[in-house]
Amino acid sequence: MITKDFFYCNYQVSDKETLFKEMSKDLVAKGFVQDGFDKALLEREINFPTGLPVPHGVAIPHTDGTLVNADQLVFITLKQPIEFNEMGGDEEDVLPVRVIIMLAVKDGKKHLTILQNLIEAIQKEGFISGLLAAESTDGMGEIINKYIAETVA
């Protein structure tokens, strides 16, 4: 569920739509999700935004598991922030986001548990700043292992 193949360090992308397409393309190519996953992410993001108003901005895009073949988390740090709407906010509540943790989880109950554990980890001092300070996918892996690997396995 957590593999280095899906760590993206200092990634550059112009907007969340492009990000969803690019990440979904990789997930489809490796058999984790089916075609249309990017559209499902975007649709859900429009109706239920996932931006969290924390330092550096974090988003946890996800959708139901109907297009998921095998569970996978995708960790992305961005060179430049992109805009996400705030979770639970109004349409005009937009946040600059530099860390994205995308979920592809098949089972709804497991999905909810992982989401809760990720939100707890995001609130821990050092997790998000550590991810952003990482200069490589290996560095990201060290931070992920330190803060969340056991709680979402």
C-alpha positions as CSV (number, residue, x, y, z in Angstrom):
1,M,0.0,0.0,0.0
2,I,3.0,2.3,0.6
3,T,5.7,1.9,-2.1
4,K,8.5,4.1,-3.3
5,D,7.1,3.8,-6.8
6,F,4.5,6.3,-5.8
7,F,6.6,8.9,-4.0
8,Y,7.0,12.1,-6.1
9,C,9.5,14.6,-4.7
10,N,9.4,18.3,-5.7
11,Y,6.9,17.4,-8.5
12,Q,5.9,20.2,-10.9
13,V,2.3,20.5,-12.1
14,S,0.1,23.5,-12.9
15,D,-3.2,22.4,-11.4
16,K,-5.0,19.5,-9.6
17,E,-6.7,18.3,-12.8
18,T,-3.3,17.7,-14.4
19,L,-2.0,16.1,-11.2
20,F,-5.0,13.7,-11.1
21,K,-4.4,12.7,-14.8
22,E,-0.7,12.1,-14.3
23,M,-1.0,10.2,-11.1
24,S,-3.9,8.1,-12.4
25,K,-2.0,7.3,-15.5
26,D,0.8,5.8,-13.4
27,L,-1.7,4.0,-11.2
28,V,-3.5,2.5,-14.2
29,A,-0.2,1.5,-15.9
30,K,0.8,-0.5,-12.8
31,G,-2.6,-2.0,-12.4
32,F,-3.7,-0.3,-9.2
33,V,-6.8,1.5,-10.6
34,Q,-9.0,1.4,-13.7
35,D,-9.4,4.1,-16.3
36,G,-11.6,6.9,-15.1
37,F,-10.0,7.1,-11.7
38,D,-8.8,10.7,-12.5
39,K,-12.3,11.8,-13.4
40,A,-13.7,10.2,-10.2
41,L,-11.2,12.0,-8.1
42,L,-12.0,15.3,-9.8
43,E,-15.8,14.8,-9.5
44,R,-15.4,14.0,-5.8
45,E,-13.0,16.9,-5.2
46,I,-15.6,19.3,-6.8
47,N,-18.4,18.1,-4.4
48,F,-16.3,17.3,-1.3
49,P,-13.0,19.3,-1.3
50,T,-10.0,17.7,0.4
51,G,-7.7,20.7,1.1
52,L,-6.6,21.0,4.7
53,P,-5.8,24.5,6.2
54,V,-2.5,23.4,7.8
55,P,1.0,24.9,7.4
56,H,2.2,24.4,3.8
57,G,-1.2,23.2,2.7
58,V,-2.1,19.6,2.4
59,A,-4.8,17.8,0.3
60,I,-5.9,14.2,0.6
61,P,-7.8,13.5,-2.7
62,H,-9.7,10.2,-2.8
63,T,-12.8,8.6,-4.1
64,D,-14.8,5.5,-3.5
65,G,-13.2,2.2,-4.3
66,T,-15.2,1.1,-7.4
67,L,-12.3,1.8,-9.7
68,V,-9.6,0.5,-7.4
69,N,-8.0,-2.9,-8.1
70,A,-5.4,-2.9,-5.3
71,D,-4.8,-0.4,-2.4
72,Q,-2.1,2.2,-2.9
73,L,-1.2,5.6,-1.4
74,V,0.5,8.2,-3.5
75,F,2.7,10.8,-1.7
76,I,3.5,14.0,-3.6
77,T,5.5,17.1,-2.6
78,L,5.2,20.0,-5.0
79,K,7.9,22.5,-6.1
80,Q,5.2,25.2,-6.4
81,P,1.8,25.1,-4.7
82,I,-1.5,24.4,-6.5
83,E,-4.9,25.4,-5.5
84,F,-7.4,23.1,-3.7
85,N,-10.7,24.1,-2.1
86,E,-10.8,23.7,1.7
87,M,-12.5,20.7,3.2
88,G,-15.8,21.7,4.6
89,G,-15.4,25.3,3.3
90,D,-17.3,27.4,0.9
91,E,-16.6,27.6,-2.9
92,E,-14.3,30.6,-2.4
93,D,-12.2,29.0,0.3
94,V,-9.1,28.1,-1.7
95,L,-5.8,26.9,-0.3
96,P,-2.3,26.8,-1.8
97,V,-1.2,23.1,-1.3
98,R,2.3,21.7,-1.5
99,V,1.7,18.2,-0.1
100,I,-0.8,15.7,-1.6
101,I,-1.5,12.3,-0.2
102,M,-3.8,10.5,-2.7
103,L,-5.7,7.4,-1.7
104,A,-6.6,4.5,-3.9
105,V,-8.4,2.1,-1.4
106,K,-10.9,-0.5,-2.4
107,D,-12.7,-1.2,0.9
108,G,-14.8,1.6,2.3
109,K,-14.3,0.8,6.0
110,K,-10.5,0.5,5.5
111,H,-10.6,3.7,3.4
112,L,-12.1,5.6,6.3
113,T,-9.6,4.2,8.9
114,I,-6.7,5.2,6.6
115,L,-8.1,8.6,6.1
116,Q,-8.5,9.2,9.8
117,N,-4.9,7.9,10.5
118,L,-3.5,10.2,7.8
119,I,-5.3,13.3,9.2
120,E,-3.8,12.4,12.7
121,A,-0.3,12.1,11.1
122,I,-0.7,15.4,9.3
123,Q,-1.3,17.1,12.7
124,K,1.9,15.7,14.1
125,E,4.7,18.2,14.3
126,G,7.4,17.3,11.8
127,F,5.5,15.1,9.4
128,I,4.6,17.6,6.7
129,S,7.7,19.8,7.1
130,G,9.8,16.7,6.9
131,L,8.2,15.6,3.7
132,L,8.8,19.1,2.2
133,A,12.4,19.1,3.4
134,A,13.1,15.7,1.8
135,E,15.2,16.1,-1.3
136,S,14.6,12.7,-2.7
137,T,12.1,9.8,-2.7
138,D,14.4,8.0,-0.2
139,G,14.1,11.0,2.1
140,M,10.3,11.0,1.8
141,G,10.3,7.3,2.6
142,E,12.2,7.9,5.8
143,I,9.7,10.5,6.9
144,I,6.7,8.3,5.9
145,N,8.1,5.3,7.7
146,K,8.7,7.4,10.8
147,Y,5.3,8.9,11.0
148,I,2.7,6.7,9.3
149,A,3.8,3.4,7.8
150,E,2.6,1.3,10.7
151,T,-0.7,3.1,11.1
152,V,-1.8,2.7,7.5
153,A,-0.4,-0.7,6.6
